């Protein structure tokens, strides 16, 4: 799942690439009391994590800290950056924060949970050894506190993510059963995602 960024963010991010001093300044900007600086810093770092994850990997702990942020947008920035960094996680740092990370499916904000579900496909591809744990987490959305309609939105994101690593997944039967249930989802967009998933993948898995 790649996020699109406007030209101003892309230009600013490219100026930071390969410049440790500038990168440190942008990371400090995450803690700025000025919303404009805080959010622009976050967007630059999201772009960098997508385009050059190896550059940000040494700063891993700074992004894990964002998961504790009370600001929903900043928390989502942490989720997106960490998801991107799993592609270069040579020290298996994500494994150590897995429970903390996926606990956010039950975050007070639906936006946080939806972002997490939506980026789980990337993590599943990068971390095949964690696919079963990721699948079990995504299939437990009904156990969260979110309203029925919010759960339906999150499930739609989850279905897309499950499709990203389904071919390598060991839990195909369980996934297919989940998606078949959601093919009757009351939310049209989620129902269509489920139907497309089944059209592509339901080929004798049961």
C-alpha positions in Angstrom: 0.0 0.0 0.0 1.7 3.2 -1.2 0.6 6.6 0.0 0.5 9.5 -2.5 2.1 12.8 -1.6 1.9 16.2 -3.1 4.9 17.8 -4.9 5.8 20.1 -2.0 6.3 17.1 0.3 8.3 15.1 -2.3 10.6 18.1 -3.0 11.2 18.7 0.8 11.8 15.0 1.4 14.4 14.8 -1.3 16.3 17.6 0.2 16.6 15.6 3.4 17.8 12.4 1.8 21.4 11.6 2.6 21.6 14.6 5.0 21.8 13.4 8.6 21.5 16.9 10.0 18.4 17.8 8.0 16.9 14.4 8.9 17.4 15.0 12.6 15.7 18.4 12.3 12.7 16.9 10.6 12.4 14.2 13.3 12.6 16.9 16.0 9.8 18.6 14.2 7.4 15.8 15.2 7.5 17.2 18.7 6.9 20.8 17.6 4.1 22.7 19.3 3.3 24.3 15.9 0.8 22.0 14.1 2.1 23.1 10.6 5.7 22.0 11.4 4.5 18.8 13.2 2.3 17.6 10.4 4.7 18.6 7.6 7.5 16.8 9.4 5.3 13.7 9.6 4.4 13.8 6.0 8.1 14.1 4.9 9.0 11.2 7.1 6.2 9.1 5.8 7.4 9.8 2.2 11.0 8.9 3.2 9.9 5.7 4.9 8.2 4.7 1.6 11.0 5.7 -0.7 14.1 5.1 1.4 13.3 3.0 4.5 17.0 2.1 5.1 17.6 5.8 5.8 15.0 6.0 8.6 15.6 2.5 10.1 18.3 3.7 12.6 15.7 6.1 14.0 13.2 3.3 14.7 12.6 4.2 18.3 11.5 7.7 17.5 8.7 6.3 15.4 7.7 3.7 18.0 7.2 6.6 20.4 4.5 8.0 18.1 2.3 5.0 18.8 1.8 6.5 22.3 0.9 9.9 21.0 -2.5 11.2 21.9 -2.9 12.9 18.5 -4.6 10.5 16.1 -2.8 11.9 13.1 0.6 11.5 14.7 -0.2 8.0 15.8 -1.2 7.1 12.3 2.1 8.5 11.1 3.9 6.2 13.4 1.9 3.2 12.1 2.6 4.0 8.4 6.3 4.7 9.0 6.9 1.5 11.0 4.9 -0.5 8.4 7.2 0.8 5.7 10.3 0.1 7.8 9.5 -3.6 8.2 10.7 -4.0 4.7 14.2 -3.3 6.0 13.9 -4.6 9.5 17.1 -6.7 9.6 17.2 -6.7 13.4 13.6 -7.9 13.8 12.6 -4.9 15.9 9.0 -5.1 14.8 8.7 -8.6 16.3 9.3 -7.1 19.7 6.6 -4.5 19.4 4.0 -6.7 17.6 1.5 -6.8 20.5 1.8 -3.1 21.2 1.3 -2.3 17.5 -1.7 -4.6 16.9 -3.3 -3.5 20.2 -4.1 -0.3 18.2 -6.8 -2.1 16.2 -8.8 -1.4 19.4 -7.7 2.2 19.6 -10.3 4.8 20.5 -10.0 6.2 17.0 -11.4 4.2 14.0 -8.9 6.1 11.8 -5.9 4.6 13.7 -7.4 1.1 13.4 -8.2 1.5 9.7 -4.6 2.7 8.9 -3.2 -0.3 10.8 -5.4 -2.7 9.0 -4.6 -1.1 5.7 -0.9 -1.3 6.1 -0.9 -4.9 7.5 -0.5 -6.3 4.0 2.9 -4.7 3.6 3.9 -6.0 7.0 2.7 -9.5 6.0 4.8 -9.4 2.9 7.9 -8.2 4.7 7.4 -10.5 7.7 6.1 -13.9 6.4 6.9 -15.5 9.7 4.4 -13.2 11.3 1.6 -13.7 8.8 -0.4 -16.1 11.0 -0.3 -13.6 13.9 -1.3 -10.7 11.6 -4.1 -12.8 10.2 -5.5 -13.7 13.6 -5.3 -10.0 14.6 -7.2 -8.8 11.5 -9.8 -11.5 11.9 -10.6 -10.4 15.4 -11.9 -7.0 14.4 -15.4 -7.9 15.7 -13.9 -8.1 19.2 -12.9 -4.4 19.2 -15.0 -1.7 20.7 -15.7 0.1 17.4 -19.3 0.6 16.2 -20.7 -1.8 13.6 -20.2 0.7 10.7 -16.6 1.5 11.8 -15.9 -2.2 12.0 -17.1 -2.6 8.5 -14.7 0.1 7.2 -11.8 -1.5 9.1 -12.7 -4.9 7.7 -12.6 -3.5 4.2 -9.0 -2.4 4.8 -8.2 -5.8 6.3 -9.5 -7.7 3.3 -7.2 -5.7 1.0 -4.3 -6.4 3.2 -5.0 -10.1 3.5 -5.0 -10.2 -0.3 -1.5 -8.8 -0.4 0.0 -11.9 1.2 -2.7 -14.5 0.7 -0.7 -16.5 -1.9 1.9 -17.2 0.8 -0.4 -17.5 3.8 -0.7 -20.7 5.7 -4.2 -19.8 6.9 -6.0 -19.7 3.6 -9.1 -21.6 4.8 -9.6 -19.3 7.7 -9.1 -16.2 5.6 -11.5 -17.4 2.9 -14.1 -18.1 5.5 -13.7 -14.6 6.9 -13.9 -12.9 3.5 -17.0 -15.0 2.5 -18.8 -13.7 5.6 -17.9 -10.2 4.6 -19.2 -10.7 1.1 -22.6 -10.1 2.7 -21.4 -7.1 4.6 -23.9 -4.3 4.9 -21.3 -1.7 3.7 -21.3 -1.7 -0.1 -17.6 -0.8 -0.4 -16.5 -3.6 2.0 -18.8 -6.1 0.3 -17.3 -5.3 -3.1 -13.8 -5.7 -1.7 -14.8 -9.2 -0.4 -16.3 -10.1 -3.8 -13.2 -9.1 -5.7 -11.0 -11.0 -3.2 -13.0 -14.2 -3.6 -13.1 -13.9 -7.4 -9.3 -13.8 -7.4 -8.5 -16.2 -4.6 -11.3 -18.6 -3.9 -10.2 -21.5 -6.0 -10.7 -24.6 -4.0 -9.2 -23.3 -0.8 -11.9 -25.0 1.2 
